[in-house]
Amino acid sequence: MSDAVEADRSDAKLVLEFEFDAPPAKVWRAMTIPELRERWLPDCDLAGTEPEALVPGEEVRYRLRDSEPPYRESHVIFRIEPNVSGGTRFRIIQQACGTSVTLPQAANSNCCLTRAAA
């Protein structure tokens, strides 16, 4: 067996990409005007209603929080760019906050984890 392992999940993220017929300016408004954003991303799902970061017309980042324990948080980034047909390429990137996970240390002196008998 090996010593305790730290799982590096810094690259663990969910990426979704969509193509919309709507022009980028319209999609941008839906992402950044609170009354419009609330229709598809409710305030209750956010850790804070204000964006954490913003590149006008291109990218906005919010922090999400689970509604149930352990109340995990993640960053969600919305990126838009024009597509060749005059519409919008819309990308959603979600990544957990504090992605580094440390496994528990063994209780015995040899640093090995074992399972209890069932």
N, C-alpha and C positions, 0 to 999 in steps of 0.2 A: 504494500500500500504506500501511497505517497503522503507527504505532509498536507496540511490544510491548503486548499486551492482558492485563489481569488479569481472569480469569473470576470473577464474583461468583456463587457457588453457595450462598450462605447460606440460601436458601429450598429447596435441593435436599434432599428427604426422601421417604421412603416411608411411606405411611400406609395401614394395613389396619384394617378394622373388622369385628367379628363379633358375633353375638347368640348367647348361650348360655342354655340352660334352667336351669342351675345358679344359685343365689343368689349375689350379690356376695361374701358372706363366704367361700364355698367357693372361688371363683375367686381371691380375695385370698390365701388360704392356699396355693394352687397356685403363685402368683407369688412368694411371700416365704419360705416354709419351704424351706430348702435341699434337703432330701431329696425333696420333691415337685417343686420347680423343676428339679432335676437330671434328672428323667425327660424333660422337653421342652426344657430349655435347659441343656445340660451345662456344668460348670465349665470344661472345656477350650475352650469358645467365648468365655469371659469374660476380660476383662483383669484383673478382680478379682472375687472371689466375693461381696463385700459390695455392696449397692446404693450408688450414688453419691448418690442423693436418694430421699426417701420422704415421701409424704403418706399417713399411715395410712388404709387402707380405700379410697383413691382412685387413687394413682399411685405407681409405683416406677420408678427409672431405673438401668440397668446400663450398663457400658461393655463392648462386644464387641471382640474382636481376631481378625483373620484368622489362620488356622493356617499360611498359607504367605506367603513374601516377596511384597510388601514389608510385610506385617503391618499393614495398615491398621486403624485403630480407628474405631468409631462408637458413638454413644449410642443406646440403645433404651429407649423409655419405654412402659410398660404402664399404660393408664388404664382404670379400670372405673367403671361407674355402673349403677344399677338401670334396667331397662327396664320398660315398661308391663305386661308379662306376669308380672312377678315374677322374671325371670331377670336376666341381666347383658349390658350392652353393653360389649364388650371392644375397646379400640383399641390398636394397636401403631404407634408412631411411631419410625422409625429415621433418624438423620441422621449423616453422616460427621463426625468430629472434624477440625478444621482444614480447613474447606471451601474456603478461598480458595486458588486455584491460579494461579501466575504462569507464563506461558509463557516459554521461554528467550529471552534477548537475542541479537540478531544479532551475528555475529562481525565483520562489516564496520562501517564508521563511519557508515553512513546509517540504522542501526537497523531495516532491513528484513530479514525472513526470506525466504529463497528455498529451493526444493527443489533438491537435486542431481540432475543428469541420470542417468537409469537406464542 
